[in-house]
Amino acid sequence: MSRSSMLHCSLRWATNDADSPSLWPQALSYSEFLFNRTPSMSNGLTPLERLTQRKSDHQDLLRAHVWGAPTYVLDSRLQDGNRVPRFDQRARLGQFLGFSPEHSTMVGLIRHCLTGHISAQYHTVYDDTFDTVFGMAGDATEALDAKVQEIWTDLFKDDGSAGTRDWYCTPEFDPDAGDVVYDVPPLDVHWLNEEELRDRETRLQDQLRRKERERIKYESQFKPREQQAPSRKVRFSTDPPVVEATTSGDDEASFPDEPLLASEGESDDVEVGTVDVGDVGSSSDTSTSTSERTWSKKRLREKRSSWKDRASISQSNWSEAQHFTPKQMAALSKLEKKILRDERYSAYFGNFGITLSDQRQVPTEVKRQQGKKLPRSYKFARSQEIGAQQLRGMKAECPTVEELLASPLSKFINFAANDCGYDGSFTTLVTNWVHPLFLSAKTGISKEDNPSWQEAMNGDEAEQYWEAACTEVATLEAMDAWEVVDRPKDRRVLPSLWAFRRKRNPDGTIRKYKARFTARGDKQIAGVDFNETWAPVTKWTTIRLMFILQCCLDLKSASADVACAFLHGSLDEGEEVYIEMPKGFQQEGKCLKLKRSLYGLKQAPRCFWKYLVETMGAVGMQQSEHDPCMFIGEKVIAVAYVDDILFWARDDEDITTKMAELRSKGLLLEKESSAAGFLGVDIKVLEKDGSGKPTRMELTQTGLIDRIITNLGLDGAEHYGKFTPAEATPLTRDAGGAECIEDFNVAAVVGQLLYLSGHTRPDIAYAVNIVARYMFCPKRSHELALKRIGKYLKATRTKGLIITPSDNILDINAFPDADFAGLYGHEAPNDPACVKSRTGFVILAANCPVMWKSTLQTKTALSTTEAEITALAHCCKELFPIMDLAKHLAAYYNLDPVKTTMNVTIHEDNAAALILAKMLPPEHTPRSKFFHLETVWFREEIVKRCIELKKVVTTDQLGDMFTKGLSKVVFEYLRFKLCGW
């Protein structure tokens, strides 16, 4: 690009030293500017967009000018508002060399044609066509074109050097001496050190020698022949194994007599060169490698899956279709479908009633796009650009609370809230604490990537979505998910729904189009269409305990995903569910009777969980009584979170064997890798001992942190970081405060922060919880509190939770704390929350945090003692199940008995709380009788479980981080003890 710019300028401006080689750095800098802002042909994204993950409006590119173009700069006197003599020039001639890096792209860098000085100029007029200067243009158009053609042919001719050059002059090759002689040094000589230059010289010489030997060898195989007229060109396959001798079907009939020629379907999948038809037949040495030929070959792409990568179905080879994938079944032609619909083959293809049917209502837009016959590469590039344009300009609609409770996001809210400080039942949790805008945390930011049927089938990507829908139907029928029956007159038929999704890569580019056929579970009636719906998911407390064991015992881990998870489960006995046929595949008077639990049904998660428990038990993996989603076998432990499963064992072979057993039982497991990356959490081993056993692990969520920073608008360099996530002053409701002014959705960002704080960042749990209380009616002060959290995360974006287990593998410590009436004097006195106390605690196993919580107490404590007792009781509710699970794992791995110590700090009358907690037989005073029940309960449990209750100094109280905002020194000290950094 830089060479092209300088050549273009030198041909059109022959004076004023406009083509000076000293301007090369400026040409290179401007080329870099254009390259970083030019959309890619493959995905429509610019390099800057991929780097910053923010969509550009391309205004910088629209304001670009031709490098080296004549530029007229307004006289400096006129720029200052003064006058110039009447006959003086009002502008001077300059040369455009790019844009100023210190200003906006409205300000160009202009070279003074007399002094050569380069400066930023504001008042300019550009001559991008070079009409005002002298060069080879003008009347010498033909001469100019000929000169340009000569230069380009000489510089970029295909001479066997890959068609590219990085020097101006032609190198001289001395075959006798074996050296390469240059008139001038290569352009990159100034950028390489001495060792790199020697290496470059050696490789270049070797390449020239090799090309010369290949040329001689190739030319020696042919006799000189007379000039012939251009012959017909065909595609030549550079990958002979692609076409086998046994190829059958339509593709074989396309080229019956030409060896080594790619089939019609394959020619679109592999980029190849061309060869003369005559050469193929005349060559006497058919064993000559294609790599020895001198024509240009492009790099081969990975071969795409296509419907032509299969045998054509006929009456003679119908059995081949039994081995087809769902995608191949969906791509069958009308004639092939007619053959497989024959009653003789109903035993093999009877479950493909919709896929093989010719009753389809193909949308009009799909027919129009299919009729265009556009190249596949063009359609894919077009879809990439369309998707990239919608990457950031997405707005969310606000559902009602009822819709939120019935949505798939309900499990996400329950999971995040349980880990970050909410109490009560699920319904109370959502209706009291979660605003409907919470849905944006999961789907609002990417709503355009989840179109409805009308949007998908009437948009520019209708053809891709229709193909995805056909594949989805074929996949479900391959799993025998339903049977097509006559519509019953005495049973309800549930409506069905198509859910489409445009799946993206981490950099934002489109990966594939996904269609999911679902049932309208919101129309189901309890007791009629379903009975039970509850299904558990594992707690992160269990997962963290297993990671600690992985470090201490050098366990091996692996993660796996269950394909089409909900379709594994069968409906309960007595449940008959009928749903409408999928839109676009409807048949008159017909509906679907489900055999398996389809996505969207309220009982689908429970059906899959029951199937998973049954399958795990069949291979010797028994369900744990302490966590219903933990399965323990003789050598392997598995933990399931819906369709994501983690495996641990002492040997990798044990995990592989167990996965094979599960697959043999029908569980479609897809092994991914180690446990790293489970549920969006990156798990890295930081240190290992001499034997290779991991001693230090780190759990991070850098990708989620980057999205939070971007959503908050803090990704610019002008935004500085913060040392703490929250101010020392409590955050209040601020009912009369200023309204929100930011563009981001408060509830969406809070949802992301809840997920982050509940997994890998306990240091922000308090700051996130106090903001989450007000996300249903945010004010400006709450936006600022969120941005403070974002600035803190920006300063610590690569940090997470470091696990460094102590010697005592399951030594458990709990640090409960309470902030008595922390909002009193800050919150409005008529708000009942102004007298509420805050509970905060953290539970450590082997000196590693496994559970933490920061929450406002539901009842009003009348004294510091009552507040501390309430916090202590709340902590015990979480501590005792962890102790039971730890003892169970200790017995499984033959570890030492668990010793549990509880450290509690109580302020003011803390002596009273300490006495009440230890006193046995139970006693109470008139002031303590209001919380007597809690005291008796955990006091009996402490004695029964042999828990040691002792005082801890305030400076070492880790629970203090979860009850109030701390100063920088105290916060960093406690963060180091808790998170390890």
N, C-alpha and C positions, 0 to 999 in steps of 0.2 A: 504494500500500500504506500509506503514512504517513497519507494523508488518510482512508483507510478505518478505520485504527486509531483516529484521533482522533474521527471521527464515531461509531464504535461505542461508544467510551468516553463521549462526551458524551450519548448517548441513554440509557445505562444507569447513569450516575452523575451526578446533577445537583447534588451538594453538594461541599464541600471543595475547590472550585476545580479539580476533576479534569479539566475540559475547557479549561483555560487555554491560549490560543495560544502562551504562552511555552514550552510543552512540545514545540513543533514540532521542535527539534533532536534531542530524545530519541526522538521517534517516527521521525524520519528515520534515526537511527543504528540503531535496532532493526530497521527495515525492511531496511536494508543487511545487518545480521547474518543475517536470515532468508533474504534473496535469495541471498547467497553460499553458503548451506548447503542450498538447496532443489534437488533433482535436476531436470534439464531434461526436458521431455516428449519432446524429440527424441532424446536419447541416454542419458538416465539418469544423467548426470554433473553434479555441482554446479560452479559457477564456481571454488570453492576447489580441487576435485579437478583441474580443468583447469589451474589455476595451479601447484599443487604437484606434480601428477602422482602423487599418492598417494591410495589409496582411503579413504574415510571410513566409519565405522560408523554415522554419523547419530545418535549419541547426543546431540549438541548440539541437534538438531532435536526429538528425543523429549523433552528437558527444557525445551523452550520453553513459555512461557506467553502468555496474551493480554495485549497491551500495555494499560497503564492499569488492569489488574485490581486490585481491593482486595487488600491483602497485610497479614497480621498478623505483626508482628515481636515476638519474645519480649523481655520486659523485660530491660534491660541488667544489672540486678542478678541475675536468674536466669541470664543468660549467663555471669556471672562466678562462678557457683556459690553465690551468697548467697541469703538468703530474702527474701520480701516479706510485708508484712502480709496477713492472711487475706483481707480484703475489698478489697484493691487489685487493679486489673486486671493480669493477667499478660502481656498483650500490648497493643500500640498499633496503630492503624490507619495504613497507609501505602499508597502507590500504586506498582505495578511499572512501571518505565520501561526495562527491558532488563537486560543482564548487565554485570558489571564487566569492563572490558578488562584489568584488572590481576590478575584472578583467573580461576578456572575457571568454566565455565557452571553450576556449582552455586551461585554467588554472584550474587544479583540486586542491581540498583540500585533502591533504594526511596526514594520522596519522602515526607518527613515532612509530614503533612497540615496541621499547625499552623504549623510554621516554614518549610516549603518547602525545607528542606535535603535534598539528595540524597546518599546514602551507600550503601556496600556492606554488605549484611546477610547473615548466615549462617543464623540460626535463624528461618525464615519459613514461613508457611502461606499458599497462594495461593487466592483465590476467583475462578477463571477464568470462572464463570457469573454474577458480579455479584449473587449472591443476598443478600448481607449489606449492600447499600447501596441508596439510594433513587434511582429514575430513572423512565423511562417504561415500564419493564417491569412486572412484577407482573400485575395484572388487566387492564391496558390493552394486551393483546397485539395486538388489531386496530388500535388507534390507533398503536401502535409500528410495525407493518408498513406502515401507510399512510404514516406520516411518513418512514420509510426509503425507501419507493418514491418518494415525492415528491422527496426530496433527490437520490437517484440519477438520477431522470429529469431533474431540472434540471441536475445537474452533468455528466452523461455522455450526454446525449441526442445523437442523430445529427443534428446541425444543419448538416452539410456541412463541419465542421471536423475531419474524420478521426475523429470519435467520441471524442476525448480532450480534456481540459481541463487547464490548469496554473494556474488561478486559482480562488478561492472564489466570487466574485460574478460576475454576468452582465455582460459589457462592454456599454456603451452606444455604439451606432454612429450618428453624425450624418451622414446622406447628403449634406446640403447643404454642410456644412463639410469633409466628407471626413476627419474625425478620429475616433479611438476614445477614448471617455471611460471611465475606470475609477473605481469607488468607492474601491478600495484598490489598491495596487501589486501586480503579479504576485509569486508566491512566489519566483521566481528572481531578483528584482531585487538581492538582497544578494550574489548570486554572480557577477554580470556587471559588467564595467567599463563606462565611459561609451560607448566605441565599440561594444561588443557590444549595449548597450541600444538605441542608435540603430538598429543594424542589425536587431535583433529587432522593433522598432516598425515599421520600414519594411516588412519582410517580412510582418508580420501585417496591416498595412493593405492591402498589395497582395493578400494572400490573400482578405480579406473582400470587396474590390472585385471580384475575379475570380469568386468564388463567387456574388456577387449578379448579375453579368452572365450567368453561366451559368444561374442559376435563372430569370431573366427570359426568356432566349432559349428555354429549354426549355418553360416554361409557355405561351409565346406560340404554340406549335405545336399545342396541344390546346384543344378547346372544353370548357367545364364540362359535366359529365354527372352524372346522378343517382347516388346511392349504390347500389352493386351488392353482391351477395353475394360473398364471397371466391371467386375462381376458382382453377382448378388451376394450380399453379406448375411450371415446367420450368426446367431449367438453361439459362442463357444464356451463350454463348461470347463472351468479350471479345477473342478473337483470331481474326477471320474467316479468315485464311489457313490455319488448321488444317484446315478442311474444304473440299476443292476440289470443283468441279462434277463432276469425273470420278470421284469416289469410288465404288468398287464393293464388292460383297460384302455380308455380313450387316449391317454397320454402316449401309449405305445404306438397307436395308429397314426400319430401326428408325424413322426419321423421314422418310417419303418426300415430304411436302408442306410441311414447315416450314423456311423459310429461316434460315440463320445459327444453326442449333441444333447443338450438339456431339453427336457420336455417343456411343453408350453406353459404348464403351471409352474415349473421350477424356474423359468427364465425371469420371472418377476421377483424371485426371492434371493437371487445371487447376482451380484454385480460382476460382470465378466467383460473380457475384451472381445474383439471380433477377429475372424479368420476367413480367408477366402475359401469358398467351397472347393475350388479347384485344388488348393493346397492340401486339403484333407485327403482327397483321393489320390493325389500324385505322390505323396510322401512315401518313400520306400521303407523308411525306418519308423514303424508305428509305435515303437517303444520309447521314442524320444520324449523326455519330460517336458511338460508344458512350461516349466520354469526356465527352460533354455531358449524360449522364443523371444523375439525382440519387440513384439507389440506391447503396448501399455496395458497393464492390468491394474485395476483398482483393488483396494483391500476388500476382502470378502466380508459380508455381513453375516451375522448369525442367522441361520436358516429359520424362517418363520413357520409356525404351524399353519397349515392350510387344509381346506377340505380336499385338495388334490393330493395330499400326502397319504392317500388311501386307495384301495382298489375300488374300481367302479362295480356297483352291484348289478348282477344280472340273475337270470333264472339258474344259471349253472354254478355261481359262486355266492349265493345268498348267505351262506354260513359265515362268510367273512364279516358280516355286519355284527355278529355276536361279540366281536372283539373291538368294536368301534367305541371311541370315547363319546361322552354326551355332546361335545362340540361337533364331532363328525356326524353324529346322528342328526343334529339340528341342521346340518348343511346338505342333507340328502336332496337330490333332485326329485321332481314330481314323479318321474318314471320309476326311480328307485323306491320311493315310498309306496307306490302302487304295487310293486313286486312284494315288498315286505308286509303289506296289509293282507296278503293272501291268507285264507283260513288255515292252510297247511302249516303256516309258520306262526300261528297265534300262540303256541306254547313257548315260543322264544321271544316274540316281540309284542305279545298281547298287552303288556303294561305300557307300551308307547302309543296309547290311544290318541293323544293330542299331537305328539310329534309327527306321527305318520299320517295324520288326518290332512285332507286337502281343504278343510273348512277353516280358513284363516281370514281375518279382517286386517290386512296389511294397511297401515296408515298411509294416507295420500302423500305425505312428505317423504316417507320412506321409499315409496314407489318412484317419486320424482328424483330423489338422490341416487337410487339404484339405477335409474335410467340414464344418468349423466355419463356413465362409463369413465369417470375420472380415474387417473392413476392412483393406486393405493397410497403411494408416498405423498402425493399432493393432498389427498383427503386427510391423511394423518397429520401433516404439517398444518393444514387449515384448522383442524380440530384443536391442535396444541395451541395455536394462536388465540382461538376463541376462548379456550379455557384459561389461558394466561391473562386475558383481558378481564376476566371475572374473578381473578385471584384475590383481589383486595377490596373491590367495591361491593361488598356483600352486606345486606341488612337483614335483621332477624325480626320475625313476627312474634308477638307475645301471646303464648297460649294461656288458657285458664289453669287454675290449680287442679281441676279434675282431669284435664288433658295431661298435665304433668304426672299425676299419680298413675295414669294408665299408660304412660310412655315407657320405652326401654331405658330412659334415663333415670328411672326411679331407683334402680339398683345402684347406679353411680352416685346419686345423692346420698342414699343410705350409707353406702360404704365410706364416702368422704366425710360425712358428718359424724359417723361413729368414731372415726379416728381423730377428729378434731374438736370434740367438745360439745356434743349435743346429747340430750337425754330424752327419754320418753318413747312412746310408741312411734311407729313409722308415720301414721297419719298425723299425729300431733306434731311430729318433727317437721313435716313438710308444710302443714297449714299454718303453724305458728312461727317458723323460723325461715322458711325458704320462699323467696319471691318467685313468681312464674318466670321472670327474666333469667332465672338460673339455667333455663334450657339453652341459652346462648353459649354457656360454657362448653356445651357438647356439640351443638348443631348450629347455633346462630351465626357463628363466624363463617361457616361453610355452607350456608343454605343453598347457594347456587350450584353447589356440587351434589345436591340431593333434589333433583327436579321431580315434579309430579308426572303422571302419565301424559297429560296434555302438554306440559312444557317439554318433556323429553321427545315426544313423537311429532312435535311441530317446530322443533328447533333445528339448528344447523348440524346437530349431531344425532339426528333421528335414526340414521342407518346403523350407527354403532350401538345405540341403545336397543334397537330392534334385534340385532344379532345377539346381544347379551340376554334379551328376554327369551329368544328361541333356545339358547344354550341352557338357561335356567330351567325351562320346562323339561328339556331332555334329561337334565341332571336329576330332577326330582322323579321323573318317570323311571329312570334307571335304578333308583333306590326303592321303587315300588311304593311311593308315598301315598297313592290314591288309586281309585278305580273310577272310571267314568260310568255313571248310572243315570237312569231316568230320574227326573226331579220328583222327590216324594211329595205327596199331597198333605201328609199329616206331620211333617217335621219341618223345623225352621232351617232355612238355608242361609248361612252367614255370608255376608258380602266379602269379597276378596280385594286385595290391593297390591299394586305394583310399587315397589320401592327401588328407585334407581340411585346410583351413586357414581360419581366420577372420582376414582381413586387416584391419589397423587403420590409422587415420590417425595422424599424429605425436602428436596429443593423446590417443590411446588409444581414440577412438570407432571403431566398426565401419565399415569402408568397403565390404567385400563378402565373399561366401562363395566360396571357391575349392575346386574338386575336381581332383585330378590322378590319372589312371589310369596305373599303373606296372607294370612287370614285376618279379618277385622275382629281382633279379640275384644275390642271395646263394645262390640254388640252382643257378646256372650252374656248369658244369664246364669247366675250361680244356682246350682242344683239342677239345672236343665242341660247346659252345655259343658259344665265342669263341676268338680267337687272340691278338690284341694289344689292349691297353687303354690304353696310355700316351698322354696328351694334355697339352701344355704350357699354361701360363698366363704372361702377361707379368709381368715384374718391375717393382716400383715404381721401381727405378733407371732403367729406360727412360722411365717416365712423368715422373719428375722432370727428366730431361734434356730431354724435350720441352717441359716447362713453362719451363725456362730459355731454350730457343730461342724459345718464344713471347714471352717478355719482350724478348729481345735483337733479334729479327727482326720483331716486331709480327705474329706469325702469328695467323690466325683459327682458332678451335676449335669443335667441335660433338661432342656425344655422341649415340649411338643405341643402341637395344636391339633384339635379334633376338627376335621373337615365336616361341614354340614352337621354340626353337633346336635341340634335339636331334632333332626330327622332320624337320629338313632333310636329315640324313645318311641315306644308304642303307646297308644291311648289306653287308658285304664279299661278294665273289663266293664262292659255295660255302657260305655260312652260311645255314642254315635254322633259324629260331627260331619255335617254337609256344608260345603262352601260353593260359591259361584265359580264357574270356570274362569280362567284368567282372561282379562280383556285382550282382545286381539286373537284369541283362540277359542271363542265361544261356539258352542253347538246348540242348536235349537232343541229345547226340552231336556237338556242334559245338565248335570251338575257333578261335583266331585264328592265322593265319599272317602274321607281320610282313613288311611291305615296307620299312619305315623303322625307324631306331633309336629305340625307345621309351624314355621316361624309366625309369630303374631298371636298364637293361642295363649291364653293365660296359663294353661297347665303345661305348656311346652317346656319351660325351665325345670319344672318338677319331674316331668317324664324323663328328660335327659339325665337328671341327677339320679333318679331311681335306676335307670339303665346303667349309669356309670358305677353305682354301688354294686349292682348285680354282676357287672363284667369284671370289676376289680376283685370281687370275692371269688369269681370263677378261676382266677389265676393266682389265688392265694394272698391277695391284698385285702386285709380286713380293715373295716372302718374304725377309726379311733373314736373312743367314747368322749374324748376331750375336744375334738374338732371334727365335725361330720364330714369335712372335705379333706381330711388327712387319711391316707390309706397306708397301712404298715404291713410289709411282707417279711419274708425270712431274711432277705438281703437288701431289699429296696424299700424306700419310703417315697410316697408320692403325695403331692399337695395340688389340689385342683381349684382353679378360680374360673368357674363356668367351663369354657372349652380350652383353657390354657392350663397345662399340667406341667409341674416341675417334678423331676425325679432326682433322688440322691441315693448313692450306694458307695461302697468302698472300692468297687471296681467298675470301670466303664462297661465291661462285658456283661455284667449283671443287668445294667440298665438296658443295653441293647437286647438282651434275651427277654427281659420282661416286656419291652415294647413289641417284640415279635409275637409274644404270647397274646398280648392284647389285640394286636391286629388279626391274629388268627381267630379271635372270638368275635370279630366284626367291628371293632372300634377303629375307625379310620384315622389313625395317628399319623401326623407328619412331623418327623423330628426336625427341629430347627437348629439348635446349637446348645451351648452350655446355658446356664441360668441367666447369663448376661442379657439384658434387654427385656426382662420379664415385665409385662404391663407398663412399658415405657420407662422403666428404671434401668439405668446403665450400671452394671456391676463389674468393677475392675479389681484385680488383685494387685495391691501396691507392693507388698513385700513377701518373700518366701524365705524359709530357713534353709539350712544346708541340704536337707533331704528333699527339697522341693515342695514342702507343705506350706500352703498360704498362711501367713501370720497376720496379715493386715489387708482388709478389703474396704472399698469405698463404694457407696451407693449414691449416684448422682442422677439428676434430671435436667441436664443442660439444655436439651431441646425445648422442654416445657418452659424453662426460665427465659429462653430467648423469645418464645412466643408471648409470654407475659410482658416482657420489656417492650416488644414491638406493639402489642395492643395498647399499652399505656403511653405510647409515643415517646419513649425514652431511649430509642436506639440511636439518636444523634450524638455526635461527639460533644455537643455543648452541655449535655446533662451529666453532672458529676454524681459520684456515689455517696452513700451514707454509711456511717459506722454502725448504726443501730436501726432496726426496722420500725421502732415505735418511739414516740416521745414519752418523757416521764409523766406528763400530764395526761390523765385518762381521757379517752375519746367519748364524747357525749352525743346525745341524739341531735342536738343543735337545731331544734324545731324552728327557731326564728332566724336561722343563718342564711347565708347566700345560697342561691340555687346552683345546680351543676352547670358547668360550662364546657367540660371536656367532651371529646367525641367518643371515647370508649364507653362500653357498657359496663357499669359497675358490677352488676350481678355476674356477668360473664367472666370478668377478671377474678372476682371473688371465688367462683367455682374452680378456676384453674389453681388459685392459691391454696384452696382447701385440699385439693388433690396433692399439691406439692408439699404442703406442711404436714400432711398425714403420712407421707412416705419417707422422705429423705431430709426434710428441713425442719426439725423440731425448734430451731432457733427463731422461726417466724410464727409459731403456733399462736402465741398470745396476740401478736399484732394482727394476724388474719382474723382471729375470733372476734376481736372488738370491732372490726370493720364489718364482719359478716352480720352482726346484730342489726345493722342499719341499711342493708342492701335493698330493702323493699322501699325505702324513701330516702335515698342518699342526698346529701347536701355537699356544698363545696368543700367543707372541712373533711368529709369522708373521701372525696376524690384526692385531696392532698395527702391523706393518710395512706391511700393506696399507692400514690406516686412515691411516697417515702419508702414503702416496702419495695417498690420496683427499683428505686435507686440503690437500696441496700443489696438487692439481688444482683443488680448490675455490677456492683463492686465485688460480689462474691459468686458470680455466675458459674464458675467451675467447681465450686465447693459442694459438699454433700455430707453424708453421714459416714464417718470412718469407723469401721468395726475392728477393734483390737482386743480380742478376748484375753482375759486374765488366766492365771494358772488354774484357779478353781473354776472349772468349766461352767457350772451352773450355780454359782453363788449369786443369789438374788437380793437386790437392795431396792427399796422403794423410798422416794422422797416426796411426801405430800406436804402441801403448804396452802395457806389461805390468806387472802387479803380482805380484812374485815371492813365492810362498807366502804370500799375503795372509791365509789362514785359519789359519796356524800360530800356536799360542798361544791361539786363540779356539775352534776346533773341537776336539772330543774327539780325543785322540791316537791312539785306535784306529780312527779314521775315515780311510780313504785320501785323502779330499778335503782333509784338513787341510794337506797339503803341495802341493796343486795351485796353479798360478799362473793368473791371469786375463788374458785377451787383450781389448783394447779398441781400436777404431780407427774413424776416420771419414774418408770420401773426399769431397772437395769438387770441384765442377766450376764454374768461373766464380765461385768464392768462395761457392757454395751447396752445402749437404750433399745428396748423392745416395745415399749408402750409409753405414750405421753398424752396429756390432755390439759386443755385450758378451757374452763367453762364457768359461766355465771351460775351460782347456786340458785335452785328453784325456790327455796324457802328463805325467809328473812331470819338471819341469825341475830340474836339479842345480845351477844357478847363475843369477844374474841375466842373464848373457849368453845362456844357452840360452833363458830365458824371453822375452827381447827378440827373439832370432832367430826363435823360434817365432811370436811375434806378427807380426814382419815378414813371414815367409813366408805366414802366414794372410792378412794384408792384401794381399799381392801376388796371391794367388789370386783375390781379388775385384777388384783394381785392373786387372789386365791385360784382362779382358773389357770393362770400362768404357772403357778406352783405345781398344780396337778399335772399339767402338760409336761413341765420340766422333769418331774419325777418319773413320768411314764417314759420319756425319752432316755433318761438316765438309766432306767432299768433295761431298756432295749439295747443300749450300747454298753451295758455293764460298767457304768460310771459310779463314782462315789456318791453317797447320799447327799441330798440337797440341804444346804444350810442357808436359811433365809434370815436376813436382818432388815428391820425396818427402821429408817432414820426419820425422825419427825422434829420439825422446828415449830415452836409455839411462842408467839410474842405476848407481851404484857403478862396476862395470867396464864402463861404456858405451863406453869407448875401445876395448876388445877387440871388442865387437860392431860398432862402426863400422869398425874395421880389417878384420874378417873379411868384412863386406859389400862393401867396396871392393876387396879384394885380388884381383889378377888377374896371373898365373895362380893358380888356386885353391891355397891352402895351408891347413893346419890344424895345430892343436897337440894334444897328448895329451888336453887337457880338452875340445877342441871336436870331436873325431872322432865323438862320439855324435850330433851333429846336422850332420855334414858334408854329407850328401845335400841337406838343405834349403838349406844355405848355398850350395852349388854351383849349385843350380837357380835361385834367385832372383838370384844374383850374375850368372849368364850372361844372364838375362832383362833385368836392369837395364842391362847394357852393350849388349845387342842393341837395346833399346828407347830408348836414350839418356836414361835416367832419371837425374836429378841427386839424389844422396843427400847430405843435409846435416844438421847438428845444429840443433836448435831448443831454446831455453831452456825450462825447466820451466814457467814462468808462461804460455807461449803454446802449450803442448802440449794441443790440443783432445782428444786421445785420453784424457787423464787423467780426463775426466768419465765414461768408460765402464769404468774399472777399480776405482774405490774411491769411498767416500762422502767428499764434500768439505765444507769449511766454507762458510758463507753467502757470504763475500766472494769466495772463489775460484770457487765454483759460479756465482754471478751474473755474474762477469766472463767465464767461459768460455761460459755460456749466451748472453750477449749476442753474443759473437763467432760462435757457432754458429747460434743461432735468430733473432737479430736483435732481441731484446727483453730 
